[in-house]
Amino acid sequence: MTQATAMVLMFIMYGLLPAAGIYLGYRGIKKLTQPKMLEYKAMPQLGFIPEKSLPPEVKQRLDSINDKGEKLKMLYGDTNNDGIIDDSDAVTETYIMIKNVMDTHIPEAVADYRRLHDLDSAPNKTVIISAEKSSAESSRADTTKIKNSDMTGREALLEVLNTVETQFDDLLDAAYHQDGQKLLATNRYLQQRFEK
């Protein structure tokens, strides 16, 4: 073995391999310790929010709205029934409304609720924190009533999500009944046609 080959081998063994090991270890630990983020296909704007930052009932409601929103987008957005929403589909007012709710209104409501939690961690000199306050006690957004209302921040967010979910249920029911009426009309037409 020549001296140049030995130098290259030493550089690889004592330079590159340890550096690669440290880098890969760092990336692995970082990936394991980072919080799990929300993943919604119909609402990708919520992807920057850690799952643990929202109460379980809010996350459950968002899961339900996401599933219904995906169905509704396909029902009202895929007008040529090719399985893809693209430029060849006709745009309907209902589809635009569903898309705006999913892309704008729900993410804004969740962001507003999260800002209420951020107010708890902001330094505020006028608030005196009592020594008896336990760490298990809920945050201000979950316990303090909003001025001129009888709701907390959590209740207000749940009310928004309930309204959206109710409207989505109504739209799904309307689509079901509309398609059912088409089937009944087709059946009546075929019966009249074959009776002749």
Phi, psi and omega in degrees: 000133181278166181294324179293318179296319179296321179295316179297316180297318179295320178298317180294311185290320186255354180244298185288313183298313176296321179297317178296320179296317178296316180297312180295323176296317177301313180297320180295314179295319179298318180293322180289328185266348180286146182291150177285130182265159176293140178229107178233124180294319183280341181229070183294343180294342180273003184292348180269001185261126176294141182302320185288351182276355179243145177297153183302322182291329177291315180297319179298317179294319178296322176300314180296315180296320179300314180298314180293322179296320177298316179297315182293321178299319179290321181295314186262344183260330181267078187283339179261007175055042176259002178086000181227136175267112182216193184293340181280351178275146175283140181272129177248157180296323180295318179297317179297319178297315179298315181297318178295319179297314183287323184273332188241301191293314180294311177302324178293319179296318179294319178297320177298317179296318180293327176295327175298321176292324179295332178296330179294324183271350179287142178292127181225115185281342182276345181266128176258119181274127182285148180288338182279348184293120182274160180288341180281347182293143183294162180283172181299323181294340181260348184238331185271130179287142177286140182302140180063025175211174179245032184232151170271175178299319179297315180297322179294317178296316178297325178295317177299313181294324176296318179298315179297315182296321178297316179295321178294321176299318179297319179294321177295319177297318180297318179295321178298311182293323179297314179293325177296319178296322177298318178297317179297319179295319178297318179298314179298317180299313182295320179298316179295321183294315183282336177291332178283000000 
